[in-house]
Amino acid sequence: MIAPEATLAPAPAYPSIAMRLGVEGTVGLRVLVDENGAVIEVEVVRGTKHLTEAAVAGVERWRYRPATKNSVPVKVWIPVTVRFDLSE
């Protein structure tokens, strides 16, 4: 199997409340990418209260070159990590 590859993956918007509170961190997600490369489901594996919603909303807009198995596009779950860092 060939894993999906992100073709459009802009950084999620940093939540204003997290910025005001100085919250940084990493959100771990499981993302289901369909046969067309669209994100159809996102599950939070780990994350910080003020960051998880923004991470999910951002990743839901991402697009991928779909995974393939025997040259046929397939639906697949992949791990995704989103980092929120105030110094960036």
Phi, psi and omega per residue, in radians:
M1 nan 2.474 3.057
I2 -1.840 2.167 -3.075
A3 -1.170 2.716 3.069
P4 -1.166 2.715 3.131
E5 -2.238 2.257 -3.137
A6 -1.135 2.284 3.077
T7 -1.936 -0.390 3.093
L8 -2.528 1.883 -3.048
A9 -2.528 1.148 3.114
P10 -1.178 2.600 3.122
A11 -1.071 2.351 3.080
P12 -1.068 2.631 3.110
A13 -1.121 2.370 3.110
Y14 -1.290 2.163 -3.129
P15 -1.086 2.335 -3.092
S16 -1.067 -0.661 3.133
I17 -1.137 -0.659 3.114
A18 -1.161 -0.667 3.089
M19 -1.099 -0.824 -3.134
R20 -1.057 -0.648 -3.112
L21 -1.500 -0.106 -3.130
G22 1.267 0.477 -3.103
V23 -1.431 2.218 3.037
E24 -2.173 2.872 3.068
G25 2.784 -3.074 -3.105
T26 -2.102 2.413 3.073
V27 -1.989 2.180 3.089
G28 -1.698 2.274 -3.099
L29 -2.239 2.726 2.887
R30 -1.950 2.226 -3.031
V31 -2.135 2.256 3.075
L32 -1.696 2.025 -3.141
V33 -1.829 2.218 -3.101
D34 -1.468 -3.093 -3.067
E35 -1.173 -0.235 3.107
N36 -1.760 -0.044 -3.141
G37 1.599 0.159 3.114
A38 -1.569 2.540 3.034
V39 -1.408 2.111 -3.089
I40 -1.960 -0.232 3.078
E41 -2.748 2.513 3.109
V42 -2.351 2.266 3.074
E43 -2.079 2.380 3.093
V44 -1.461 2.198 3.095
V45 -1.648 -0.756 3.082
R46 -2.763 2.635 3.119
G47 3.051 3.044 -3.129
T48 -1.731 2.434 -3.054
K49 -0.740 -0.872 -3.022
H50 -1.441 -0.057 -3.052
L51 -1.977 -0.398 -3.005
T52 -1.109 -0.756 -3.122
E53 -1.073 -0.739 3.131
A54 -1.145 -0.686 3.129
A55 -1.109 -0.817 3.141
V56 -1.088 -0.831 -3.122
A57 -1.059 -0.696 3.139
G58 -1.187 -0.811 -3.081
V59 -1.203 -0.510 3.101
E60 -1.059 -0.386 3.137
R61 -1.599 -0.126 -3.122
W62 -1.196 2.729 3.075
R63 -2.223 2.608 -3.093
Y64 -2.299 2.715 2.819
R65 -1.384 2.154 -2.999
P66 -1.126 2.732 3.012
A67 -1.156 2.666 3.078
T68 -2.316 2.559 3.043
K69 -2.287 2.108 -3.054
N70 0.955 0.726 3.120
S71 1.164 0.219 3.113
V72 -1.919 2.238 3.098
P73 -1.052 2.387 -3.134
V74 -2.338 2.718 3.056
K75 -1.420 2.408 -3.084
V76 -2.673 2.566 3.003
W77 -1.526 2.396 3.073
I78 -2.347 2.652 3.042
P79 -1.453 2.459 3.091
V80 -2.354 2.354 3.071
T81 -2.023 2.259 3.105
V82 -2.009 2.181 -3.128
R83 -1.848 2.261 3.039
F84 -1.922 2.024 -3.063
D85 -2.342 2.099 -3.090
L86 -1.192 -0.331 -3.128
S87 -1.424 -0.132 -3.123
E88 -1.582 nan nan
